[in-house]
Amino acid sequence: MYKYSLDKSSKKFVCPACGKKRFVKYVDNETNSYLEDGSGRCDRESSCKFQKSPHKNSVISEFTTPIITRQASTLQSDFLALCSRNFIENNLIQFLNIYFSEEEVQSVILKYKLGTSKHWEGSTVFWQINPQNNIMAGKVMLFDIKTGKRIKVPHNYIQWVHKLLKLEDYVLQQCLFGLHLINESTKKGIAIVESEKTTLIMSLFLPDYIWMATGGKGNFNKKMLLPIKDYTILVYPDKSEFDDWNKTTLDLQKVGFKINCSRFIEDKNVPDGTDLADIYLESRTYNDPTIAQKQLTKTEIEVNRLAQINPEIINLIRTFELLDNEHNEIEIVR
């Protein structure tokens, strides 16, 4: 055991580099107190990466505390049916309807066993289901209905189902989102991305792969991928994440994984954080001008129709800064 180690609790402090409350301090394992020398690590792995190691971190014991493993908890299968409704109120599903047919969207709902949550109006439930059809976890996230982006203001809208159910003794052991699909085919290759939303979208664009998601960049590791070791795997890291994911890929190859890491996104001139779905959706928007019209609200569609008859409506809206009935700006399509 080392004298100092990163705090394993959920407590976070303000990062001295980025100013966000995502900083994990080092703990003195002999006194069980935080170090106050500024040492620690920001867990904003992509955007900050600040880390400062403590001075003279030495080994104080050759003996380690035995690791006590607890059996992973699972959720009742009844929750699938309870949440598999109200998709007309599901922001992400309504966003997908902009780009894909009703039949395509319905197929992806059934394939990935998606759900709708009442925790936040319009939120989506992503179930992590293993090959034995056990529900290992459920993740609730809220997306913007027009952009499809995750809502992070005024806070990050993401929560676990077992926490919402107040299952205090729940032992969370995550699996890949979409892992249950390996029961359907042993011939298809597997493609892995970080985001659950991207998995849904790419399964419609490139259905020849079984698409799965890690649900977080830190979840791309041997333990998560072990159930699919015998498959041919291709991974698509988000922009700026290639180096980390490629390093893990090379390590996995050494232990027998048939896996490769794609540079497709990394070699494109796109902002950091761009993922595969962003690129494919942008391409479809460019090639299909009707999509821009679908992204408008009902008010915007009507205003744009009237503006074609009388263009002075546009001047009126801009002069008086008129808003729709939900106090949002009215977008004009030229």
C-alpha positions in Angstrom: 0.0 0.0 0.0 1.2 3.5 -0.8 1.3 6.3 1.7 -1.0 8.4 -0.5 -3.8 7.4 -2.8 -6.7 9.1 -4.6 -9.8 9.4 -2.5 -12.2 6.5 -3.4 -15.3 8.3 -2.1 -17.7 10.3 -4.3 -16.6 13.6 -2.7 -15.3 16.2 -5.2 -13.5 19.6 -4.9 -13.1 22.5 -7.2 -10.3 21.8 -9.7 -7.5 24.4 -9.6 -7.2 24.2 -13.4 -10.7 24.3 -14.9 -12.7 25.6 -11.9 -15.2 22.8 -12.0 -16.2 20.7 -8.9 -14.7 17.5 -10.3 -11.4 17.4 -8.5 -10.4 14.2 -6.5 -7.9 14.8 -3.8 -5.2 12.4 -2.5 -5.7 10.9 0.9 -3.0 10.1 3.5 -3.7 6.4 4.2 -2.0 6.6 7.6 -4.1 9.5 9.0 -7.1 9.1 6.6 -7.0 12.9 5.9 -6.9 14.8 2.7 -3.6 16.3 1.4 -3.7 20.1 1.2 -0.8 20.5 -1.2 -2.9 20.7 -4.3 -2.3 17.1 -5.3 -5.1 15.3 -7.0 -6.7 14.6 -10.3 -9.6 16.2 -12.3 -12.0 13.6 -13.5 -12.9 15.6 -16.6 -10.8 13.2 -18.6 -11.2 14.9 -22.0 -11.5 18.6 -21.4 -9.2 19.2 -18.4 -6.9 16.3 -17.6 -5.2 18.2 -14.7 -3.2 15.9 -12.4 -0.7 16.6 -9.7 1.0 13.7 -7.8 2.0 14.0 -4.1 5.6 14.5 -3.2 7.5 11.4 -2.2 4.7 8.9 -2.3 6.3 5.8 -0.8 5.2 2.2 0.0 4.2 1.9 3.6 3.0 -1.8 3.5 3.6 -4.8 1.3 0.3 -6.2 2.4 -2.9 -5.2 0.7 -6.4 -5.4 2.1 -8.2 -8.4 0.6 -10.8 -7.5 -2.0 -14.2 -8.7 -1.0 -16.3 -9.2 -4.0 -20.1 -8.9 -3.7 -22.5 -10.5 -6.2 -23.8 -8.1 -8.7 -27.4 -6.9 -8.3 -30.0 -7.0 -11.0 -33.3 -5.2 -11.6 -36.6 -6.9 -12.1 -37.6 -7.6 -15.7 -41.0 -6.0 -15.0 -39.4 -2.6 -15.3 -38.9 -3.1 -19.0 -42.6 -3.3 -19.7 -43.4 -0.5 -17.3 -41.1 1.9 -19.1 -41.7 0.8 -22.7 -44.4 3.4 -23.4 -45.1 7.1 -23.8 -42.5 7.4 -26.6 -44.4 10.3 -28.0 -43.2 12.2 -24.9 -39.6 10.9 -25.2 -37.3 13.7 -26.4 -34.7 11.4 -27.9 -37.2 9.3 -29.8 -38.8 12.5 -31.2 -35.4 13.6 -32.3 -34.7 10.3 -34.0 -38.0 10.8 -35.9 -36.5 13.8 -37.6 -33.9 11.7 -39.4 -35.5 8.2 -39.6 -38.8 6.7 -40.6 -41.3 5.6 -37.9 -40.6 2.0 -38.7 -36.9 2.4 -38.3 -37.3 4.2 -34.9 -39.7 1.6 -33.7 -37.3 -1.1 -34.6 -34.5 0.5 -32.6 -36.8 0.9 -29.6 -37.6 -2.8 -29.6 -34.0 -3.9 -30.4 -32.4 -2.0 -27.5 -35.5 -2.3 -25.2 -35.6 1.5 -24.6 -37.8 3.1 -22.0 -39.3 6.4 -21.1 -38.9 7.8 -17.6 -41.1 10.2 -15.7 -38.2 11.3 -13.5 -37.5 14.1 -15.9 -40.2 14.9 -18.5 -39.1 13.5 -21.9 -36.1 11.4 -20.5 -34.9 8.1 -21.8 -34.0 4.9 -20.0 -31.1 2.9 -21.4 -31.1 -0.7 -19.9 -27.8 -2.6 -19.6 -28.8 -6.2 -20.3 -26.3 -9.1 -20.2 -26.4 -12.2 -22.5 -28.5 -14.0 -19.9 -31.1 -11.2 -20.2 -30.4 -10.0 -16.7 -30.9 -6.2 -16.3 -27.6 -5.1 -14.7 -28.5 -1.4 -14.7 -30.7 1.3 -16.0 -29.5 4.7 -16.9 -31.8 7.7 -17.2 -30.8 10.6 -19.4 -32.5 13.7 -20.8 -31.8 15.0 -24.3 -32.8 18.2 -26.1 -35.7 17.4 -28.4 -34.4 19.6 -31.3 -30.6 19.0 -31.1 -30.4 15.5 -29.7 -27.7 16.6 -27.3 -27.6 15.7 -23.7 -28.9 18.5 -21.4 -26.2 19.5 -18.9 -27.6 22.9 -17.7 -28.3 23.8 -14.9 -27.0 20.3 -14.0 -26.1 17.0 -15.7 -29.4 15.2 -16.3 -28.2 11.6 -15.7 -29.3 9.2 -13.0 -29.3 5.4 -12.3 -32.6 3.6 -12.0 -31.5 1.8 -8.8 -30.9 5.1 -7.1 -34.3 6.4 -8.2 -35.8 3.3 -6.6 -33.7 3.9 -3.4 -32.1 0.4 -3.6 -29.3 1.3 -1.1 -27.6 -2.1 -1.1 -27.6 -2.3 -4.9 -24.3 -3.7 -6.2 -23.8 -2.0 -9.6 -21.9 -4.0 -12.1 -22.2 -2.5 -15.5 -22.1 -4.2 -18.9 -22.0 -2.9 -22.4 -25.2 -1.3 -23.6 -26.5 -3.6 -26.3 -24.6 -6.7 -25.0 -27.8 -8.8 -25.0 -27.7 -8.6 -28.9 -24.9 -11.2 -29.1 -27.6 -13.8 -28.6 -29.1 -12.9 -32.0 -26.0 -13.5 -34.2 -22.5 -15.0 -34.0 -21.5 -14.0 -37.5 -21.8 -10.2 -37.3 -18.8 -8.1 -36.2 -19.3 -5.8 -33.2 -18.8 -2.0 -33.3 -18.3 -0.1 -30.1 -18.8 3.6 -29.4 -19.0 5.6 -26.1 -22.6 7.0 -26.3 -25.8 5.0 -26.1 -27.5 7.5 -28.4 -24.8 7.0 -31.0 -25.3 3.2 -30.7 -29.0 3.6 -31.7 -28.2 5.9 -34.6 -25.4 3.9 -36.1 -27.4 0.7 -35.8 -29.8 2.3 -38.3 -27.0 3.7 -40.6 -24.8 0.6 -40.6 -27.0 -2.4 -39.5 -24.4 -5.0 -40.6 -22.7 -4.5 -37.3 -23.9 -5.2 -33.8 -23.6 -1.8 -32.2 -22.8 -1.4 -28.5 -21.8 1.4 -26.2 -19.5 1.6 -23.2 -21.6 4.4 -21.6 -18.5 6.3 -20.7 -14.9 6.7 -21.9 -13.6 5.1 -18.7 -15.7 2.0 -19.3 -13.6 0.9 -22.4 -11.6 -1.8 -20.6 -10.9 -5.5 -20.6 -13.6 -6.3 -17.9 -16.4 -4.7 -19.9 -15.3 -6.3 -23.2 -14.6 -9.8 -21.9 -18.0 -11.2 -22.8 -17.3 -10.4 -26.5 -13.7 -11.5 -26.6 -14.4 -14.2 -29.3 -16.0 -11.6 -31.7 -14.3 -9.3 -34.2 -14.5 -5.9 -32.7 -14.0 -2.4 -34.2 -14.1 0.6 -31.9 -14.8 4.3 -32.8 -13.5 6.7 -30.1 -14.8 10.3 -30.0 -12.6 13.0 -31.4 -9.5 13.5 -29.2 -10.0 10.1 -27.4 -8.1 8.0 -30.0 -4.8 7.8 -28.2 -6.4 6.5 -25.0 -8.7 4.0 -26.7 -6.0 2.8 -29.1 -3.6 2.1 -26.1 -6.3 0.0 -24.5 -7.0 -1.7 -27.9 -3.3 -2.7 -28.3 -3.3 -4.1 -24.7 -6.4 -6.1 -25.5 -4.8 -7.5 -28.7 -1.9 -8.9 -26.6 -4.4 -11.0 -24.6 -6.2 -12.5 -27.6 -8.9 -9.9 -28.5 -9.6 -9.5 -32.2 -10.0 -5.8 -31.9 -9.0 -2.6 -33.9 -9.4 1.1 -33.2 -10.6 3.3 -36.0 -9.0 6.7 -36.8 -12.0 7.7 -38.9 -13.1 10.5 -36.5 -9.7 11.5 -35.3 -8.5 12.2 -38.8 -11.4 14.5 -39.5 -11.3 18.3 -39.0 -14.1 18.4 -36.4 -14.4 19.7 -32.8 -13.2 17.6 -29.9 -15.9 15.4 -28.6 -17.5 14.8 -32.0 -18.7 11.3 -32.4 -19.7 9.0 -35.2 -23.4 9.9 -35.0 -22.6 13.6 -35.3 -20.8 13.0 -38.6 -23.5 10.7 -40.1 -26.4 13.0 -39.1 -24.7 16.1 -40.5 -24.2 14.2 -43.8 -27.8 13.2 -43.9 -28.9 16.8 -43.1 -26.8 18.1 -45.9 -28.2 15.6 -48.4 -31.8 16.0 -47.3 -33.1 19.6 -47.1 -36.4 18.4 -45.6 -34.7 17.6 -42.3 -34.1 21.2 -41.5 -37.8 21.7 -41.9 -38.5 18.7 -39.6 -36.4 20.3 -36.9 -38.6 23.3 -36.6 -41.4 23.6 -34.0 -45.0 23.8 -35.1 -44.9 27.6 -34.5 -41.8 27.9 -36.6 -43.3 25.9 -39.4 -46.4 28.1 -39.5 -44.4 31.3 -39.3 -42.1 30.2 -42.1 -45.2 29.3 -44.2 -46.7 32.7 -43.7 -43.3 34.4 -44.4 -43.3 32.9 -47.8 -46.6 34.7 -48.5 -45.6 37.9 -46.7 -41.8 38.4 -46.1 -42.5 41.4 -43.9 -43.4 39.0 -41.1 -39.7 38.3 -40.7 -38.9 42.0 -40.2 -41.7 42.2 -37.6 -40.4 39.2 -35.6 -36.8 40.6 -35.6 -37.8 44.2 -34.9 -39.9 43.3 -31.8 -37.9 40.2 -30.9 -41.0 38.1 -30.9 -40.9 34.7 -29.2 -43.1 31.6 -29.5 -45.6 30.5 -26.8 -42.7 28.7 -24.9 -40.6 31.9 -24.9 -38.1 30.5 -27.4 -36.7 32.4 -30.4 -38.4 31.7 -33.7 -36.1 30.2 -36.3 -36.5 31.5 -39.9 -35.5 29.2 -42.7 -34.2 31.0 -45.8 
